[in-house]
Amino acid sequence: KCLLYCNGVLEPLYLCPNGARCATWFQDPTRFTGTVDAFVKIVRHEGTRTLWSGLPATLVMTVPATAIYFTVYDQLKTFLCGRALTSDLYAPMVAGALARLGTVTVISPLELVRTKLQAQHVSYRELGSCVRAAMAQGGWRSLWLGWGPTALRDVPFSALYWFNYELVKNWLSGLRPKDQPSVGISFVA
């Protein structure tokens, strides 16, 4: 329950079951007046490497997520366009939504791991025991905590994104005599 409330919004109001605050960084009186001030103070007090401290944990999640997402999207779009299941206009929307739903489902446990690494300052050595403790407390389903809100956020966005991207790309490609859109058209779309 402590993890659910330790998000920086309710944290000042909530004490963990052991009576301690959820995060020690909140008690630090350091105040930042802007982005540059924060950057300078972080580098001065914690070192330059701290600016990239969350990168490995983020890469553990984003690299497989991106590979799965784009591969599934492309395969689904090709499959749907070749069938009479959906019109070619709506195939990107359906493919984008289904690809994101699958990706969220597969990546949700990795997102939990990333969150624990970053929020609780768990070392890579302690990560296995942390995941086992979560599973012992809530079972296998605990690895997918947050799946619902993530899916509700990502799936509609992906459906609309791919629908509009393909629509604009096809419209811009129609302005050129070539069949295949250029990199510039894909970038602008």
C-alpha positions in Angstrom: 0.0 0.0 0.0 2.9 2.3 0.7 4.1 2.0 -2.9 0.7 3.2 -4.2 0.9 6.4 -2.3 4.5 7.2 -2.7 4.2 9.1 -5.9 5.0 12.6 -4.9 1.4 13.7 -4.9 0.1 12.1 -1.7 3.5 11.4 -0.2 3.5 14.5 2.1 0.2 13.3 3.6 1.0 9.6 4.0 3.3 7.7 6.4 4.4 4.2 5.6 3.1 1.4 8.0 6.4 1.6 9.9 5.8 5.3 10.6 8.6 6.6 8.4 8.1 8.8 5.4 8.0 7.0 2.1 11.1 8.7 0.6 13.9 10.5 2.3 14.4 12.8 -0.7 11.2 14.6 0.1 12.5 15.7 3.5 15.5 17.3 1.8 15.0 21.1 2.0 16.7 21.7 -1.4 14.5 23.9 -3.6 15.0 24.5 -7.2 14.1 27.7 -8.9 14.2 26.3 -12.4 15.5 23.6 -14.7 19.0 25.1 -15.0 19.2 25.6 -11.2 18.1 22.0 -10.6 20.7 20.8 -13.2 23.5 22.7 -11.5 22.6 21.7 -8.0 22.2 18.0 -8.9 25.6 18.0 -10.6 27.2 19.9 -7.7 25.8 17.7 -4.9 25.4 14.3 -6.5 27.8 14.3 -9.4 27.4 14.2 -13.2 26.7 10.4 -13.3 23.5 11.0 -11.3 21.9 12.7 -14.3 21.9 9.2 -16.0 21.2 7.1 -13.0 17.8 5.9 -14.2 19.0 5.1 -17.8 19.8 1.4 -17.4 16.5 0.7 -15.7 14.6 2.6 -18.4 16.5 0.8 -21.2 15.6 -2.6 -19.7 12.0 -1.6 -20.4 12.0 0.6 -23.5 14.2 -1.4 -25.8 12.0 -4.6 -25.7 8.8 -2.5 -25.6 9.8 -0.6 -28.8 10.9 -3.7 -30.6 7.7 -5.6 -29.7 5.4 -2.6 -30.4 6.7 -1.7 -33.9 7.1 -5.3 -35.0 3.5 -6.2 -33.9 2.1 -3.0 -35.4 3.7 -3.5 -38.8 2.7 -7.2 -38.9 -0.9 -6.5 -37.9 -1.3 -3.6 -40.3 0.0 -5.8 -43.2 -2.4 -8.6 -42.1 -5.4 -6.3 -41.7 -4.8 -4.4 -45.0 -4.6 -7.7 -46.9 -8.0 -8.9 -45.5 -11.5 -7.7 -45.7 -11.7 -7.5 -41.9 -11.2 -3.7 -41.8 -10.9 -1.0 -44.4 -7.4 0.2 -45.2 -8.3 3.5 -43.6 -9.0 1.9 -40.2 -6.3 -0.8 -40.3 -3.6 1.4 -38.7 -6.0 2.3 -35.9 -6.9 -1.3 -35.1 -3.3 -2.4 -35.5 -1.9 0.4 -33.3 -4.4 -0.3 -30.5 -3.8 -4.1 -30.6 0.0 -3.7 -30.8 0.0 -1.3 -27.8 -2.4 -3.6 -25.8 0.0 -6.5 -26.4 3.1 -4.5 -25.6 1.6 -3.1 -22.4 0.7 -6.6 -21.3 4.2 -8.0 -22.0 6.1 -5.0 -20.6 4.1 -4.3 -17.5 6.3 -6.5 -15.3 9.4 -4.8 -16.6 7.8 -1.4 -15.8 7.2 -2.6 -12.3 10.9 -3.6 -12.1 12.0 -0.2 -13.5 9.8 1.6 -11.0 11.2 -0.3 -8.1 14.7 0.3 -9.3 14.2 4.1 -9.6 11.8 4.8 -6.8 13.1 2.6 -4.0 16.8 2.8 -5.0 16.9 -1.0 -5.2 20.2 -2.4 -6.5 20.3 -4.9 -9.3 21.4 -7.6 -6.8 18.3 -6.9 -4.6 15.9 -6.8 -7.5 15.2 -10.5 -7.6 14.3 -10.6 -3.9 12.2 -7.5 -4.3 10.2 -9.1 -7.2 9.9 -12.4 -5.2 8.6 -10.5 -2.2 6.0 -8.7 -4.4 4.9 -12.1 -5.8 4.7 -13.7 -2.3 2.5 -10.8 -1.1 0.2 -10.5 -4.1 0.8 -13.5 -6.4 1.7 -13.4 -10.1 -1.0 -10.8 -10.7 1.0 -8.3 -8.6 3.5 -8.1 -11.5 0.8 -6.5 -13.6 -0.2 -3.8 -11.1 -0.9 -0.7 -13.0 -1.8 -2.5 -16.2 -5.3 -1.1 -16.4 -4.4 2.6 -16.1 -1.5 2.2 -18.5 -3.6 0.4 -21.1 -6.4 3.1 -20.7 -3.7 5.8 -21.4 -1.7 4.1 -24.1 -4.2 2.1 -26.2 -6.5 5.1 -27.3 -3.4 7.2 -27.9 -1.8 4.6 -30.1 -5.0 4.1 -32.1 -5.4 7.8 -32.8 -1.7 8.3 -33.4 -1.4 5.6 -36.1 -4.7 6.5 -37.7 -3.6 10.2 -38.1 0.0 9.3 -39.0 -1.0 7.0 -41.8 -3.7 9.4 -43.0 -1.3 12.4 -43.1 1.5 10.3 -44.7 -0.8 9.0 -47.4 -2.1 12.6 -48.1 1.4 13.9 -48.3 2.5 11.0 -50.5 -0.4 11.8 -52.9 1.3 15.2 -53.5 4.3 13.4 -54.9 4.4 11.2 -58.0 6.4 8.4 -56.3 4.7 5.3 -54.8 6.9 5.0 -51.7 6.9 8.0 -49.2 10.2 9.6 -48.6 11.9 9.8 -45.2 10.9 13.5 -45.1 7.2 12.8 -45.7 7.3 10.1 -43.0 9.0 12.5 -40.6 6.6 15.4 -41.3 3.6 13.0 -40.9 
